[in-house]
Amino acid sequence: IEVVARVPPADVDLVASALHEAGAQGVSIEPAILVSDAADFHYEELDAPSTMRATFLSLPPGSPRRALRARFRALSLTAPLPPLRYVEVRPQVWSDEWKRFYHVQHIGPRLVVRPSWEAYDPLPGEVVVELDPGTAFGTGQHETTRLCLEAIEREVTGAPLVLDVGSGSGILAIAAALLGAREVRAIDNDADTVAIAAGNARLNGVGDRIVFAAGSLPGAPDMGALLTGEPVTGWPWPDWPIRASCDVLVANISSTVNLALLPAFAQAVRPGGAVILSGFIARDADEV
């Protein structure tokens, strides 16, 4: 049973403690926030009630619920709580639930993205990327990923060397390798994501042509520290100078990071090469 309450910010800690003492298996707090459009991952907490959700293995109607209300009435709260909501929650394997919505996708004239658990017989000339993204970004469903895949299909010709910045699931690096890149270097600031991407590359038979590593380009905002508290590592290949290092560079990150990295992108791409950027929304196009 999930118990849902609307709680003023000043009372959140008291109510959370009372829920735990009453036997809640877990309590989540969802503050009212205002997302900032000025920067990535920034928001402001508002002075408005938070939504609190507590999970109980059993909380039948009657005396158990009356006892919970009595526990709350005994607290020194700034305002009386509004009526609680009781919601029956059925067991779900949430880590697999998303797979119901992830199917074979046709992207561009040749590329096909196939989840590893679905069968597909490719047509002549099609290039199939087999993927199990796990917790990494990059399923092919998001517009930014699809746009990058379409551009990679156009730009990866003549066995170029490709650099993928912010590789996520590895979907872009793998597509580039399958389309004929002679070598792909791919970096991400999350070591766990790098491991997922390397596994996907092996699944597609291109593990020998893609080098994955945790790291970033010189000048990158420290997004790893911002999100996880861990500082992001720098350029991971001291024996491979970044200057003029690739023919095609792809970065599906965000406008904030892409703008910060433009000088590094310019350094990394050889004359006549191509840069493919995405991860920003239409209103940022002029600035980018």
C-alpha angles and dihedrals in degrees: 000000000000116000113204122197135173107223132181112242092247091058100044097098094048093049093046091052091048091051092051091048089051090058105268112165090211140352126209125195120206109188121202105258141182111216114222117233091195098074141011120271094002124131141157123230111230128219091247134108118290122224111239123195123191125184122215124184088219133004109156122190117272129038098006091057093042089052090053091052091048090052090055093046089056092058122096095240126170090233137007113269116249116240114301121239120223116204127183109228118199119213112267133179091227094182089066100033095090091060090076088070099043115089141152111304130198112214120181123336096307114013122097124180113208125187109232091240096055126078121229134171107212121222119236110288096017120131112212123205109200111206143183101176097183108180094339124105115249121076097146091246096097116087093234092055093046092050091051092048091051090050092046090053089055098041105038100086132132098027099289128184108249131201118200113196113198094013099184110175090000093247095134095044091048093048090051092051093047090049091057111276108155091215136003127198114197129185135185132172092230115078092198090055090050089057091051091049093049089052091052090050091054089047088058095045095245099101090115093058100046123068112198123193140163111251147075143235124279109277097027117147110249094253092155091060091044094054104031107014090244118116114242116244119239131235103333100205112066090170091056109063114218095221112103089345102144144033095213126028122189125188120175098178122107140293092260095054095037092053091049091051099045093103090051091047090052090051095047100051121080119233109281092021128127134245119202114194130179142145097096130100129242097265090062094053097098093049092048 
